[in-house]
């Protein structure tokens, strides 16, 4: 194949429209784009849940209204948890770029703790609402609220599971290329959840209380 | 003899392109931020979060629709800040495909959201009987 016998002039520049040789793609070269496309499809799921909230957000069925249920100080603390976890994940990525494994694991652990705080506060809020009789069965407003915020919470839960898995992988295999790629995917996922949360605290909590 | 050689060269070139592409993801500066960009993004998003919470919780501005408008504008600004400083969006990443897919997604999201809200708002207006007696009386007067 590689024999360089006399090539006719001009054949060097001839255009090849397709190649029939089997060739290998280096592992992971399309992973980031593929993961981005997954995030975009996830974005559509959240868009539909936001649309449902927009339609049902005012259907109280004679039940409690958002201004009677939502505790904004708690939501503010929750938002702070997610924001802090975003910047600590950023620091984990920076440490990983500098190939500092210990610092990477440390920042990842801090990110995980913030994520767990966020989940804990959210579950506390949900259990309070349900104890007050304002569960998802009470009205269309509460159904759409629990579906939207709960779906976001589930994403955070899976993000934390993924984070712990990655910490184990990094501590065992080190910051190899495959682990760097995984860290970058989780970085996109984690910051994406933060973007969704901006929509949640604005359109669900703040505008809900104003309603 | 020349045809296979050409094909081989093309494959080699393609491999080179792939290699360069993949090393960009892992080592290149494309998908990475610096410490200062993360801190800038964080400070901006703290400010952009604190303002709407402060406005709603303190109730400084009486007009609720004005507060709602400010909150929505700040949310959109904050989403853009996150996209740039945390998700490292730019026109070049993945040869522009991330931006293309993002624009496509935004178009779909806008169509779905405005469409749902618009249709359901009008359906509520037209199909739901008025709930409070005062407007019901008005309605019967008109009829």
Interface residues (C-beta under 8 A of the other chain):
Chain A: X1 X2 X3 X4 X5 X6 X7 X8 X11 X12 X14 X16 X19 X20 X21 X23 X25 X26 X28 X29 X31 X32 X33 X36 X37 X40 X43 X44 X47 X48 X50 X51 X52 X54 X55 X72 X73 X75 X76 X79 X80 X83 X86 X87 X90 X91 X93 X94 X97 X177 X180 X181 X184 X188 X191 X192 X194 X195 X198 X199 X201 X202 X203 X206 X207 X209 X210
Chain B: X1 X2 X4 X5 X6 X7 X8 X9 X10 X11 X14 X15 X18 X19 X21 X22 X25 X26 X31 X32 X33 X34 X35 X38 X39 X41 X42 X45 X46 X49 X52 X53 X56 X57 X64 X67 X68 X71 X72 X74 X75 X78 X79 X82 X83 X86 X87 X94 X97 X98 X101 X102 X104 X105 X108 X109 X112 X113 X116 X117 X120
